[in-house]
Amino acid sequence: MDCLFCAIIAGEIPSRQVYADDAAVAFLDISPWHAGHTLVVPRRHVADALSQPEALSEIAPAINATARLLTERLEAAGMNILINSGAVSGQEVFHLHAHLIPRYADHPGMAALMERDSDIDLDAVHQRIIAQA
């Protein structure tokens, strides 16, 4: 199988991991919309949220834990959680993944969600998330 996220999970491709449990792994998106934009993916290969609906419940604890971690460490005021299923919806990597996009008071609302921040230092954001409180 030639799956980018399976390769990341296997450690064949480096990532900025922020959370992991038995069912899922969470890592920073390499092309973030906002600081802290993170992907939560199941460890097992699942093409999308509709092909194996039970996979959503398997990764729900990781989504919750990661969202809380991001909100706390990055001092986010809110969080968008987005899952695309199928190419027409915008899914680009065909391994189920939830986008966790921290939102900040100075850039609120759905319209601002799609406006990418252009000057995000991924290494600095990663250090803020994984640093011990």
DSSP file (Angstrom, degrees, kcal/mol; ACC not computed):
  #  RESIDUE AA STRUCTURE BP1 BP2  ACC     N-H-->O    O-->H-N    N-H-->O    O-->H-N    TCO  KAPPA ALPHA  PHI   PSI    X-CA   Y-CA   Z-CA
    1    1 A M              0   0    0      0, 0.0     2,-0.7     0, 0.0     0, 0.0   0.000 360.0 360.0 360.0 138.4    0.0    0.0    0.0
    2    2 A D        +     0   0    0      4,-0.0     2,-0.5     5,-0.0     0, 0.0  -0.756 360.0 149.1-111.5  82.8    1.3    3.5   -0.9
    3    3 A C     >  -     0   0    0     -2,-0.7     4,-2.1     1,-0.1     5,-0.2  -0.969  40.8-151.7-123.9 123.0   -0.2    5.7    1.8
    4    4 A L  H  > S+     0   0    0     -2,-0.5     4,-2.0     1,-0.2    -1,-0.1   0.911  99.4  46.4 -56.1 -47.1    1.4    8.9    3.1
    5    5 A F  H  > S+     0   0    0      1,-0.2     4,-2.7     2,-0.2    -1,-0.2   0.857 109.1  54.0 -70.8 -33.6   -0.2    8.7    6.5
    6    6 A C  H  > S+     0   0    0      2,-0.2     4,-2.1     1,-0.2    -1,-0.2   0.898 109.4  49.9 -62.7 -38.6    0.6    4.9    6.9
    7    7 A A  H  <>S+     0   0    0     -4,-2.1     5,-2.2     2,-0.2     6,-1.1   0.882 110.6  49.1 -67.1 -38.0    4.2    5.8    6.2
    8    8 A I  H ><5S+     0   0    0     -4,-2.0     3,-1.3     4,-0.2    -2,-0.2   0.936 111.5  49.0 -64.8 -45.8    4.1    8.6    8.8
    9    9 A I  H 3<5S+     0   0    0     -4,-2.7    -2,-0.2     1,-0.3    -1,-0.2   0.880 109.8  52.1 -60.7 -38.5    2.6    6.2   11.4
   10   10 A A  T 3<5S-     0   0    0     -4,-2.1    -1,-0.3    -5,-0.2    -2,-0.2   0.552 116.2-116.2 -75.7  -7.0    5.3    3.6   10.6
   11   11 A G  T < 5S+     0   0    0     -3,-1.3    -3,-0.2    -4,-0.4    -2,-0.1   0.575  84.1 119.8  82.6   9.8    8.0    6.2   11.2
   12   12 A E  S   <S+     0   0    0     -5,-2.2    -4,-0.2    -6,-0.2    -5,-0.1   0.749  77.4  39.2 -77.2 -24.6    9.2    6.1    7.5
   13   13 A I  S    S-     0   0    0     -6,-1.1    -2,-0.2    -9,-0.1    -1,-0.2  -0.994  94.9-118.4-124.5 129.9    8.4    9.8    7.0
   14   14 A P        +     0   0    0      0, 0.0     2,-0.3     0, 0.0    -6,-0.1  -0.307  36.5 173.8 -68.6 152.2    9.1   12.2    9.8
   15   15 A S        -     0   0    0     -7,-0.1     2,-1.0    -4,-0.0    14,-0.1  -0.944  42.4-109.8-147.2 167.9    6.3   14.3   11.4
   16   16 A R        -     0   0    0     12,-0.4    12,-2.1    -2,-0.3     2,-0.1  -0.732  45.7-163.7-101.1  81.6    5.8   16.7   14.3
   17   17 A Q  E     +A   27   0A   0     -2,-1.0    10,-0.3    10,-0.2     3,-0.1  -0.425  22.6 171.8 -71.8 137.5    3.8   14.3   16.4
   18   18 A V  E     +     0   0A   0      8,-2.8     2,-0.3     1,-0.4     9,-0.2   0.538  65.6  11.2-119.5 -15.3    1.8   15.9   19.3
   19   19 A Y  E     +A   26   0A   0      7,-1.5     7,-2.9     2,-0.0    -1,-0.4  -0.981  56.6 175.2-160.8 149.8   -0.2   12.9   20.6
   20   20 A A  E     +A   25   0A   0     -2,-0.3     2,-0.2     5,-0.2     5,-0.2  -0.961   5.1 162.6-156.9 144.8   -0.5    9.1   20.2
   21   21 A D        -     0   0    0      3,-2.6    -2,-0.0    -2,-0.3    22,-0.0  -0.785  58.8 -76.6-142.6-169.9   -2.5    6.3   21.7
   22   22 A D  S    S+     0   0    0     -2,-0.2     3,-0.1     1,-0.2    21,-0.1   0.764 128.2  33.9 -65.9 -25.2   -3.2    2.7   20.7
   23   23 A A  S    S+     0   0    0      1,-0.1    20,-2.8    35,-0.1    21,-0.4   0.698 121.0  21.0-103.3 -23.3   -5.8    3.7   18.1
   24   24 A A  E     - B   0  42A   0     18,-0.3    -3,-2.6    19,-0.1     2,-0.3  -0.934  50.2-147.8-149.1 163.6   -4.5    7.0   16.6
   25   25 A V  E     -AB  20  41A   0     16,-2.4    16,-2.9    -2,-0.3     2,-0.4  -0.987  14.0-157.3-132.3 142.6   -1.6    9.4   16.0
   26   26 A A  E     +AB  19  40A   0     -7,-2.9    -8,-2.8    -2,-0.3    -7,-1.5  -0.983  19.0 163.8-123.8 133.4   -1.8   13.2   15.9
   27   27 A F  E     -AB  17  39A   0     12,-2.1    12,-3.1    -2,-0.4   -10,-0.2  -0.980  42.2 -88.3-145.9 155.9    0.7   15.4   14.1
   28   28 A L  E     - B   0  38A   0    -12,-2.1   -12,-0.4    -2,-0.3    10,-0.3  -0.372  43.6-114.5 -65.4 139.3    1.0   18.9   12.8
   29   29 A D        -     0   0    0      8,-2.9     7,-0.1     1,-0.1    -1,-0.1  -0.556  17.4-139.9 -69.3 135.5   -0.2   19.6    9.3
   30   30 A I  S    S+     0   0    0      1,-0.3    -1,-0.1    -2,-0.2    92,-0.1   0.635 100.9  39.8 -77.0 -11.5    2.7   20.6    7.1
   31   31 A S  S    S-     0   0    0      6,-0.1    -1,-0.3     0, 0.0    -2,-0.0  -0.576  90.9-170.4-130.8  69.9    0.6   23.2    5.3
   32   32 A P        -     0   0    0      0, 0.0    85,-0.1     0, 0.0    88,-0.1  -0.227  28.8-154.1 -71.8 148.8   -1.5   24.6    8.2
   33   33 A W  S    S+     0   0    0      1,-0.3    84,-2.6    83,-0.2     2,-0.3   0.852  86.9   4.1 -79.3 -40.1   -4.4   27.0    7.9
   34   34 A H  S >  S-     0   0    0     82,-0.2     3,-2.2    84,-0.1    -1,-0.3  -0.941 101.2 -70.7-142.1 160.4   -3.8   28.3   11.4
   35   35 A A  T 3  S+     0   0    0     -2,-0.3     3,-0.1     1,-0.3    87,-0.0  -0.314 121.1  20.6 -56.6 125.2   -1.1   27.8   14.1
   36   36 A G  T 3  S+     0   0    0      1,-0.3    -1,-0.3    -7,-0.1     2,-0.2   0.407  76.8 164.9  95.9  -0.1   -1.5   24.4   15.6
   37   37 A H    <   -     0   0    0     -3,-2.2    -8,-2.9    64,-0.1     2,-0.3  -0.329  20.2-176.7 -53.8 116.9   -3.5   22.8   12.7
   38   38 A T  E     -BC  28 100A   0     62,-2.7    62,-3.2   -10,-0.3     2,-0.4  -0.891  24.3-141.2-126.0 147.5   -3.2   19.1   13.5
   39   39 A L  E     -BC  27  99A   0    -12,-3.1   -12,-2.1    -2,-0.3     2,-0.5  -0.923   8.6-159.8-108.1 134.1   -4.3   15.9   11.8
   40   40 A V  E     +BC  26  98A   0     58,-2.2    58,-2.4    -2,-0.4   -14,-0.2  -0.972  19.7 177.6-112.1 122.7   -5.6   13.0   13.9
   41   41 A V  E     -B   25   0A   0    -16,-2.9   -16,-2.4    -2,-0.5    56,-0.2  -0.941  31.2-112.2-127.6 144.5   -5.4    9.7   12.0
   42   42 A P  E     -B   24   0A   0      0, 0.0   -18,-0.3     0, 0.0     4,-0.2  -0.467  23.4-129.6 -69.8 148.5   -6.2    6.1   12.9
   43   43 A R  S    S+     0   0    0    -20,-2.8     2,-0.2    -2,-0.1   -19,-0.1   0.861  94.1  66.6 -65.5 -35.2   -3.2    3.8   13.2
   44   44 A R  S    S-     0   0    0    -21,-0.4     2,-0.5     1,-0.1   -21,-0.0  -0.605 102.3 -99.3 -86.2 150.0   -4.9    1.3   10.9
   45   45 A H        +     0   0    0     -2,-0.2     2,-0.4    50,-0.1    -2,-0.1  -0.555  48.3 165.5 -73.9 122.5   -5.6    2.2    7.3
   46   46 A V        -     0   0    0     -2,-0.5    50,-3.8    -4,-0.2     3,-0.1  -0.991  30.5-145.3-133.9 125.3   -9.1    3.4    6.7
   47   47 A A  S    S-     0   0    0     -2,-0.4     2,-0.3    48,-0.3    39,-0.2   0.910  70.3 -26.4 -62.6 -45.6   -9.8    5.2    3.4
   48   48 A D    >>  -     0   0    0     47,-0.1     4,-1.0    48,-0.1     3,-0.5  -0.955  67.6 -88.7-160.8 175.3  -12.4    7.7    4.8
   49   49 A A  T 34 S+     0   0    0     35,-0.3     7,-0.2    -2,-0.3     6,-0.1   0.712 120.9  49.0 -68.3 -20.8  -15.0    8.3    7.4
   50   50 A L  T 34 S+     0   0    0      1,-0.1    -1,-0.2     2,-0.1    35,-0.0   0.700  99.3  63.5 -92.8 -20.6  -17.8    6.7    5.4
   51   51 A S  T <4 S+     0   0    0     -3,-0.5    -2,-0.2     1,-0.3    -1,-0.1   0.845 124.3  12.2 -74.8 -32.2  -16.0    3.5    4.4
   52   52 A Q  S >< S-     0   0    0     -4,-1.0     3,-2.5     1,-0.1     4,-0.4  -0.657  70.7-175.5-143.0  81.5  -15.7    2.2    7.9
   53   53 A P  T >> S+     0   0    0      0, 0.0     3,-1.3     0, 0.0     4,-0.7   0.749  78.8  68.3 -55.9 -27.6  -17.9    4.4   10.2
   54   54 A E  H 3> S+     0   0    0      1,-0.3     4,-1.4     2,-0.2     3,-0.2   0.736  84.6  74.0 -64.6 -19.3  -16.7    2.6   13.4
   55   55 A A  H <> S+     0   0    0     -3,-2.5     4,-1.7     1,-0.2    -1,-0.3   0.820  87.7  60.9 -63.5 -30.4  -13.3    4.1   12.8
   56   56 A L  H <> S+     0   0    0     -3,-1.3     4,-1.0    -4,-0.4    -1,-0.2   0.923 104.9  46.3 -62.8 -43.3  -14.7    7.5   13.9
   57   57 A S  H  < S+     0   0    0     -4,-0.7    -1,-0.2    -3,-0.2    -2,-0.2   0.827 108.5  57.9 -69.0 -28.5  -15.5    6.2   17.4
   58   58 A E  H  < S+     0   0    0     -4,-1.4     4,-0.3     1,-0.2    -1,-0.2   0.866 114.6  35.6 -67.0 -36.1  -12.1    4.5   17.5
   59   59 A I  H  X S+     0   0    0     -4,-1.7     4,-2.4     1,-0.2     3,-0.3   0.501  91.0  95.3 -97.1  -4.1  -10.3    7.8   17.1
   60   60 A A  H  X S+     0   0    0     -4,-1.0     4,-2.6     1,-0.2     5,-0.2   0.895  83.0  52.0 -55.8 -44.3  -12.7   10.0   19.0
   61   61 A P  H  > S+     0   0    0      0, 0.0     4,-2.6     0, 0.0    -1,-0.2   0.898 111.2  48.2 -60.7 -37.0  -10.7    9.8   22.3
   62   62 A A  H  > S+     0   0    0     -3,-0.3     4,-2.5    -4,-0.3     5,-0.2   0.886 110.3  51.3 -69.1 -38.4   -7.6   11.0   20.4
   63   63 A I  H  X S+     0   0    0     -4,-2.4     4,-2.5     2,-0.2     5,-0.2   0.943 113.4  45.3 -61.6 -47.0   -9.5   13.8   18.8
   64   64 A N  H  X S+     0   0    0     -4,-2.6     4,-2.2     2,-0.2    -2,-0.2   0.937 115.1  45.8 -63.0 -48.7  -10.8   14.9   22.2
   65   65 A A  H  X S+     0   0    0     -4,-2.6     4,-2.2    -5,-0.2    -1,-0.2   0.904 115.4  46.9 -62.9 -41.8   -7.4   14.6   23.9
   66   66 A T  H  X S+     0   0    0     -4,-2.5     4,-2.8     2,-0.2     5,-0.2   0.910 110.6  51.6 -68.8 -42.0   -5.5   16.4   21.1
   67   67 A A  H  X S+     0   0    0     -4,-2.5     4,-2.4    -5,-0.2    -1,-0.2   0.907 111.8  47.4 -60.8 -41.8   -8.1   19.2   20.9
   68   68 A R  H  X S+     0   0    0     -4,-2.2     4,-2.4    -5,-0.2    -1,-0.2   0.909 112.1  50.2 -65.5 -41.4   -7.8   19.8   24.6
   69   69 A L  H  X S+     0   0    0     -4,-2.2     4,-2.9     2,-0.2     5,-0.3   0.937 112.8  45.9 -60.9 -48.3   -4.0   19.8   24.4
   70   70 A L  H  X S+     0   0    0     -4,-2.8     4,-2.4     1,-0.2     6,-0.4   0.920 112.7  50.0 -62.7 -44.7   -3.9   22.3   21.5
   71   71 A T  H  X>S+     0   0    0     -4,-2.4     5,-1.1    -5,-0.2     4,-0.6   0.922 116.7  41.6 -60.9 -44.6   -6.4   24.6   23.2
   72   72 A E  H  <5S+     0   0    0     -4,-2.4     3,-0.5    -5,-0.2    -2,-0.2   0.960 120.0  39.6 -68.1 -52.5   -4.4   24.6   26.4
   73   73 A R  H  <5S+     0   0    0     -4,-2.9    -2,-0.2     1,-0.2    -3,-0.2   0.813 124.3  37.6 -73.6 -30.1   -0.9   24.8   25.1
   74   74 A L  H  <5S-     0   0    0     -4,-2.4    -1,-0.2    -5,-0.3    -2,-0.2   0.408 102.6-126.6-101.4   2.0   -1.6   27.3   22.3
   75   75 A E  T  <5 +     0   0    0     -4,-0.6    -3,-0.2    -3,-0.5    -4,-0.2   0.894  43.8 177.7  54.1  44.2   -4.2   29.3   24.3
   76   76 A A      < -     0   0    0     -5,-1.1    28,-0.2    -6,-0.4    -1,-0.2  -0.474  31.3-147.3 -76.9 149.4   -6.8   28.9   21.5
   77   77 A A  S    S-     0   0    0     26,-2.3     2,-0.3    -2,-0.1    27,-0.2   0.598  76.7 -10.7 -91.1 -14.4  -10.2   30.4   22.0
   78   78 A G  E     -D  103   0A   0     25,-1.5    25,-2.6     2,-0.0     2,-0.3  -0.942  63.1-127.0-167.3-176.7  -12.0   27.7   20.0
   79   79 A M  E     -D  102   0A   0     -2,-0.3     2,-0.5    23,-0.3    21,-0.0  -0.979   3.5-150.7-151.5 131.6  -11.4   24.7   17.7
   80   80 A N  E     -D  101   0A   0     21,-2.3    21,-3.1    -2,-0.3     2,-0.5  -0.900  13.9-164.7 -97.6 134.7  -12.7   23.6   14.3
   81   81 A I  E     +D  100   0A   0     -2,-0.5     2,-0.4    19,-0.2    19,-0.2  -0.984  15.6 176.4-120.4 119.3  -12.9   19.9   13.8
   82   82 A L  E     -D   99   0A   0     17,-2.3    17,-3.4    -2,-0.5     2,-0.4  -0.977  16.9-175.1-132.8 133.8  -13.3   18.9   10.2
   83   83 A I        -     0   0    0     -2,-0.4     2,-0.4    15,-0.2    15,-0.1  -0.990  10.3-159.7-128.5 123.2  -13.4   15.6    8.4
   84   84 A N        -     0   0    0     13,-0.5     2,-0.5    -2,-0.4   -35,-0.3  -0.841   3.3-164.1 -99.0 137.2  -13.5   15.4    4.6
   85   85 A S        +     0   0    0     -2,-0.4     4,-0.1   -37,-0.1   -37,-0.1  -0.930  56.9   1.9-126.1 108.6  -14.8   12.1    3.0
   86   86 A G  S >>>S-     0   0    0     -2,-0.5     5,-1.8   -39,-0.2     3,-1.1   0.034  86.1 -82.6  99.1 153.1  -14.1   11.7   -0.7
   87   87 A A  G >45S+     0   0    0      1,-0.3     3,-1.5     3,-0.2    -1,-0.1   0.864 123.8  58.8 -58.5 -40.5  -12.2   13.7   -3.3
   88   88 A V  G 345S+     0   0    0      1,-0.3    -1,-0.3     2,-0.1    -2,-0.1   0.764 103.2  54.1 -64.6 -23.8  -15.2   16.0   -4.0
   89   89 A S  G <45S-     0   0    0     -3,-1.1    -1,-0.3    -4,-0.1    -2,-0.2   0.581 128.5 -95.6 -84.0 -10.5  -15.2   17.1   -0.4
   90   90 A G  T <<5S+     0   0    0     -3,-1.5     2,-0.3    -4,-0.5    -3,-0.2   0.428  70.7 153.0 109.5   1.5  -11.6   18.1   -0.5
   91   91 A Q      < +     0   0    0     -5,-1.8    -1,-0.3     1,-0.2     3,-0.1  -0.499  10.9 170.0 -66.2 126.5  -10.0   14.9    0.8
   92   92 A E        +     0   0    0     -2,-0.3     2,-0.5     1,-0.3    -1,-0.2   0.724  64.9  50.5-109.3 -32.7   -6.5   14.7   -0.6
   93   93 A V  S    S-     0   0    0      2,-0.1     2,-1.8   -90,-0.0    -1,-0.3  -0.953  79.3-141.6-109.4 121.7   -4.9   11.9    1.3
   94   94 A F  S    S+     0   0    0     -2,-0.5     2,-0.3    -3,-0.1   -46,-0.1  -0.373  72.0  96.3 -90.8  61.3   -7.2    8.8    1.3
   95   95 A H  S    S-     0   0    0     -2,-1.8   -48,-0.3   -50,-0.1    -2,-0.1  -0.952  90.7 -98.0-139.8 121.7   -6.5    7.7    4.9
   96   96 A L        +     0   0    0    -50,-3.8     2,-0.3    -2,-0.3   -48,-0.1  -0.084  55.3 166.3 -43.9 132.2   -9.1    8.9    7.3
   97   97 A H        -     0   0    0    -13,-0.3   -13,-0.5   -56,-0.2     2,-0.5  -0.975  29.8-144.4-153.5 141.7   -8.0   12.1    9.1
   98   98 A A  E     -C   40   0A   0    -58,-2.4   -58,-2.2    -2,-0.3     2,-0.6  -0.904  17.9-139.9-103.6 130.2   -9.6   14.7   11.3
   99   99 A H  E     -CD  39  82A   0    -17,-3.4   -17,-2.3    -2,-0.5     2,-0.6  -0.803  13.4-165.3 -87.3 124.3   -8.4   18.3   11.0
  100  100 A L  E     -CD  38  81A   0    -62,-3.2   -62,-2.7    -2,-0.6   -19,-0.2  -0.961   9.6-175.6-109.1 115.1   -8.1   20.0   14.3
  101  101 A I  E     - D   0  80A   0    -21,-3.1   -21,-2.3    -2,-0.6   -64,-0.1  -0.889  17.0-142.4-120.4 101.8   -7.8   23.7   13.7
  102  102 A P  E     - D   0  79A   0      0, 0.0     2,-0.4     0, 0.0   -23,-0.3  -0.315  18.1-150.5 -60.5 142.6   -7.2   26.0   16.7
  103  103 A R  E     - D   0  78A   0    -25,-2.6   -26,-2.3   -69,-0.1   -25,-1.5  -0.922   4.8-152.6-121.3 146.2   -9.0   29.3   16.4
  104  104 A Y    >   -     0   0    0     -2,-0.4     3,-2.3     3,-0.4   -28,-0.1  -0.879  25.1-119.3-122.9 147.9   -8.0   32.5   18.0
  105  105 A A  T 3  S+     0   0    0     -2,-0.3    -1,-0.1     1,-0.3   -29,-0.0   0.762 111.0  59.2 -57.8 -28.8  -10.0   35.5   19.1
  106  106 A D  T 3  S+     0   0    0      1,-0.3    -1,-0.3     2,-0.0    -3,-0.0   0.465 114.1  36.2 -81.9   1.0   -8.3   37.9   16.7
  107  107 A H  S <  S+     0   0    0     -3,-2.3    -3,-0.4     6,-0.0    -1,-0.3  -0.379  86.4 164.0-147.8  61.0   -9.3   35.8   13.6
  108  108 A P        +     0   0    0      0, 0.0     4,-0.4     0, 0.0    -3,-0.1  -0.212  25.2  42.9 -83.9 169.3  -12.9   34.5   14.4
  109  109 A G  S  > S-     0   0    0      2,-0.1     4,-0.6     1,-0.1     3,-0.1   0.186  84.4 -79.1  89.4 161.4  -15.6   33.0   12.3
  110  110 A M  H >> S+     0   0    0      1,-0.2     3,-0.9     2,-0.2     4,-0.7   0.863 122.8  58.5 -66.1 -38.3  -16.1   30.5    9.5
  111  111 A A  H >4 S+     0   0    0      1,-0.3     3,-0.6     2,-0.2     4,-0.2   0.887 105.9  50.1 -60.3 -38.1  -15.0   32.8    6.7
  112  112 A A  H >4 S+     0   0    0     -4,-0.4     3,-0.9     1,-0.2    -1,-0.3   0.657  92.5  79.0 -74.6 -15.7  -11.6   33.3    8.5
  113  113 A L  H << S+     0   0    0     -3,-0.9    -1,-0.2    -4,-0.6    -2,-0.2   0.907  94.7  45.9 -57.9 -42.8  -11.2   29.5    8.7
  114  114 A M  T << S+     0   0    0     -4,-0.7     2,-0.9    -3,-0.6    -1,-0.2   0.522  87.5  98.7 -83.7  -5.5  -10.1   29.2    5.1
  115  115 A E  S <  S-     0   0    0     -3,-0.9     2,-0.1    -4,-0.2    -1,-0.0  -0.740  72.9-140.3 -84.0 107.0   -7.6   32.2    5.3
  116  116 A R        -     0   0    0     -2,-0.9     2,-0.5     1,-0.1   -82,-0.2  -0.428   7.8-126.0 -71.2 137.2   -4.2   30.5    5.8
  117  117 A D        -     0   0    0    -84,-2.6     3,-0.4    -2,-0.1    -1,-0.1  -0.717  22.3-160.1 -75.8 130.0   -1.7   32.2    8.1
  118  118 A S  S    S+     0   0    0     -2,-0.5    -1,-0.1     1,-0.2   -84,-0.1   0.601  75.6  54.2 -93.3 -11.2    1.4   32.5    6.0
  119  119 A D        +     0   0    0      2,-0.1     2,-0.5     0, 0.0    -1,-0.2  -0.237  66.9 145.8-121.8  46.2    4.1   32.9    8.6
  120  120 A I        -     0   0    0     -3,-0.4     2,-1.0   -88,-0.1     3,-0.1  -0.723  39.3-149.0 -88.1 126.4    3.7   29.9   10.9
  121  121 A D     >  -     0   0    0     -2,-0.5     4,-2.4     1,-0.2     3,-0.2  -0.817  11.1-166.7 -91.9  99.0    6.9   28.5   12.3
  122  122 A L  H  > S+     0   0    0     -2,-1.0     4,-2.7     1,-0.2     5,-0.2   0.859  84.7  52.8 -58.6 -39.2    6.0   24.8   12.6
  123  123 A D  H  > S+     0   0    0      2,-0.2     4,-2.2     1,-0.2    -1,-0.2   0.912 110.4  47.3 -64.5 -41.4    9.0   23.9   14.8
  124  124 A A  H  > S+     0   0    0     -3,-0.2     4,-1.9     2,-0.2    -2,-0.2   0.912 113.6  47.8 -66.0 -42.5    8.1   26.7   17.3
  125  125 A V  H  X S+     0   0    0     -4,-2.4     4,-1.9     1,-0.2    -2,-0.2   0.927 110.7  52.3 -63.8 -44.2    4.4   25.7   17.4
  126  126 A H  H  X S+     0   0    0     -4,-2.7     4,-2.5     1,-0.2     5,-0.2   0.908 108.3  50.6 -58.5 -43.6    5.5   22.0   17.9
  127  127 A Q  H  X S+     0   0    0     -4,-2.2     4,-1.6     1,-0.2    -1,-0.2   0.881 107.9  53.0 -64.1 -38.3    7.7   23.0   20.8
  128  128 A R  H  < S+     0   0    0     -4,-1.9    -1,-0.2     1,-0.2    -2,-0.2   0.880 113.1  44.8 -62.9 -36.9    4.8   24.9   22.5
  129  129 A I  H  < S+     0   0    0     -4,-1.9    -2,-0.2     1,-0.2    -1,-0.2   0.919 118.6  38.7 -75.0 -44.1    2.6   21.9   22.2
  130  130 A I  H  < S+     0   0    0     -4,-2.5    -1,-0.2    -5,-0.2    -2,-0.2   0.609  88.7 110.2 -87.7 -10.6    4.9   19.2   23.4
  131  131 A A  S  < S-     0   0    0     -4,-1.6     2,-0.3    -5,-0.2    -4,-0.0  -0.373  77.8-109.9 -63.5 141.2    6.6   21.3   26.2
  132  132 A Q              0   0    0      1,-0.1    -1,-0.1    -2,-0.1    -2,-0.1  -0.541 360.0 360.0 -73.0 133.9    5.8   20.1   29.6
  133  133 A A              0   0    0     -2,-0.3    -1,-0.1    -3,-0.1    -2,-0.1   0.493 360.0 360.0 -71.0 360.0    3.5   22.5   31.5
